[in-house]
Amino acid sequence: MDTTTALTAFDVADAPALVAAVADPDIRRWLPLPRPYPAELAEQWVTVGAESTRVSGAGLVRCIRVDGALAGCIDVKRVDWRARTAELGYWLAPAFRGRGLASAAVQELSSWLLDVHSFERVELRVATGNAASARVASRAGFVHEGVARNAGFTDDGRVDLAVWSRVPGDGSD
């Protein structure tokens, strides 16, 4: 059976699936999300929060969908329009892992930034213990540059972040 994948805006109807996804221990392990993460917060984030990020030019939040269902999230953040740099963040719900969806989404969104919007650098910052996310970065054509010590935080405390980048001329852009 063929599946359809897409990067779309979130919708208020996605809130229950979002709440369920971010309750996953593997997502909680690497992302400092509010705890608890109630439906009201999810509804506010998928409507007002994500849209205000886009409208302000501060970034872009997209739902990774498989056959219309919420599979995960990818966002553009730390956008510097003058320097033409940005960072991507991403996660997948447990049922959608291991299919190459995150790598495809990261590759697609980074190519869009580099090719369509003439960005000069797209970064990923991945907790050094997050091997799955490092595989996503590598498969999406990012180059590992090094480690930013004590640069991130999770619910468990401070973490070192591996810095990955993609610039014009890397991979398929």
N, C-alpha and C positions, 0 to 999 in steps of 0.2 A: 504494500500500500504506500503510495506517495504521500509525503507530508509537505505542507506549505509553511515556510518560516518567513517572518517579517519583523521589521522594527517599526513599531507604531507608537502613537501617544497612548498613555494610560487612560483608562476610563474609570468612573466611579464603580462600575460593575466589577472591576478588578480588585477592589479592596479586600474581599474575603480571601481570595487566592494569595494576595500580597501578605496578609496577616499570617496565613498558614505557612507560606514560604519562609518568611523571616523568623519564624519560630524554630526553624531547622538548626540543630546544634552546630553543623559545619558553617553555616552562614553566620550564626552568632559568634562563633570562635574567631572569625576574621574581621567582622564589621562592628563598630561601636554604635549599634542601633538602640533606640530607646527601649527600655524594659519596664513595664510591659509595652507591647505595641498593639494598642486597641484598634478596633475597626474605625473608630472616629478619626484617629490619627492617620490611618491609611487612606481614608476618604479625603481628608484634607490634603495629604501629600499628593495623591494622584490627580487632584483637580487644581487647587490653588498653588501648591508648592511647585509642582513640576511646570505648570504653565507660567508662573512668575519667573522662574529660572530662564525659560526660553525667551519670554518677552523682554526681559532685562538685558539679554545678551550674555548673561553670566554663564550659560551652559545649556545643555539639552539633555532631557531625560527620556529614554525610550524603553518601551516594553518589548522584550524578546518574546514573540508569539510563535507557537507551533499549532497549526490548524485552529487558530483563533484563541487558543488557551494561553494564559500567562505562563511562560516558561522561565522568565528571568527578567533582569533589568540591566541596562547599560546606560551610563551617563557620561556626558562631557562636562568637566568641571575645571576650575582654575584656569579659565580662558583669559588669555591676554591677547586682545585683538591687535594691539600695536606690535607686539613681538611675534604674533602669529604662533602662539604656543597654547597647548591645552593638555589636560590629563583625562584619561578614561578610567572609569570604575565599572565593575560588572559582578553579577552573581547569577547563579541558576538554581532553580528549585530542584530538590533531589531527584525527582522522576525524570528530569531532562538532562542529567549529567551524562558524560561519556559518549555523546553523539557529535561532538565538534561544533555545537551551537555557539558556545561562548567564543571560540576562536574565530568562527565565521563572522559573528557580530562585531568583534573587536577589529578584525581585518576590514570589514565593510565600513564601519564608522571612521576608522583612522584614514582609510583611503579617501573617503568623502571629505574629511578635513584637509588632507594634503592636496588632493587633486582639484576639488571643486572650490574650496575656500582658501587655497594657497597658504595653508599653514606650513610652518618651517620645522615644527617639532610636535610630536604627540608622545606623551609619557604614560607609562603604567607604573604604579608604585605598589609592590606586592610584598606582604609580610614574608620574611625569609623562610618561615616554616610552612608556607602555603604552596606545596609542590604542585597541586592541581592548577592553581592560578599561574604559576611559572610556566607550566606546559602550555597553557592558553597563550601566554605572551610569546613564547617561542614559535608556536604553530601559526600565530598571526603575523609573523615576520618582524617582530620586535628584537632589538639587540640589547643584551644585558650589559649595563654599563658599570654597575658596582652596587654598593650598599650604603644607604643613608642611615647612619646609626641613630637609634632611639627616635626615629622620625615619625612613627605612627603610634596609635593606641587602639586597643581593643578593650572589651569588658574585663579582660584579665590583666591589663596594664600596658606598659610601653613595649613596642616591638621595633626591630630594625626593619627597614623596607628596602627590598631589592628594586633598583631603578632600571627600567626598560624603556627604550625609545624607538621611535620610527621617524625618519626624516625623509625629505624628498630624495628619490633615488634608491631607497631601500625597497626590496621586494617588488611588488607589482604596480607601484604608482608610477 
